Amino acid sequence: MGLSVAIICRNAERTIGATIDSVAEVADEIVVLDSGSTDSTVEMVRERGVRAIAHPWLGYVGQKQAALDRCMHRWVLSIDADERLDDRARTAVREVVTRDGDGADGFIVNRRVVYAGRALRHAWQPDRLVRLVRRDAAVWVGGSVHERLEVTGRVERLPGVLLHDTVDSMRAFLVRQVDYAALGASDGGGRSSALKLVTSPVGAFLKQMVVKGAWMDGWRGWAAAGCVANAALVKHLVRLDAARRSAEEES
């Protein structure tokens, strides 16, 4: 059996070291695909005895599938360059591989965002993702964003948490979030309107604060709820602008 860990990265020097360190003791192989880092990411990967494979960017689905395809072992853990396993999840991964999954072909782990040194327990929760799979029973699918592992078999839950250290600074996070929201809007799958432009951000904010209880995360939770509202606003702005442009071209 054995475990391969698949990671894609670009300019991830702030987090890539912790990501690799969190899986080093359970991985039989670590596959890192780098799509053109200009910082010290590649050097940090090599310092940990891992080969950084240069690979042109294929989009999130294509790039993660390329990393999966390069894995040699029966089980594959796919994580991002700003994610890391906590102790409980690391132990659970080891047990799954040792038992060959006990008949399951994939495992879901809950992910929590780390902001200003603390994992948020309410905002963005739950965020359950399939990340540990039997290599021959899974494939990456999805659009420009919101990619996911699709498993042809039984899926179980994995104890522990995947810590997501994605907020380096609020300014950088918001810029990146705008890009993601615009990509998601370009995939289609919904229409917008002036009414949705007004109500969707408010609804998204209230869902985080009231339904999920983000206020219990303190000021971090308020910031997270604001980020979700911002993403909803950007998504509908992009869709409205695209509809306007299309109407002008048709006329």
PyMOL commands that set and color helices and strands:
alter all, ss='L'
color gray80, all
select helices_A, chain A and resi 16-23+41-47+59-70+87-98+100-103+135-137+170-186+194-211+214-217+219-250
alter helices_A, ss='H'
color red, helices_A
select strands_A, chain A and resi 3-9+29-34+52-54+75-80+83-85+106-115+118-119+128-134+138-141+148-151+155-164
alter strands_A, ss='S'
color yellow, strands_A
deselect
rebuild
show_as cartoon
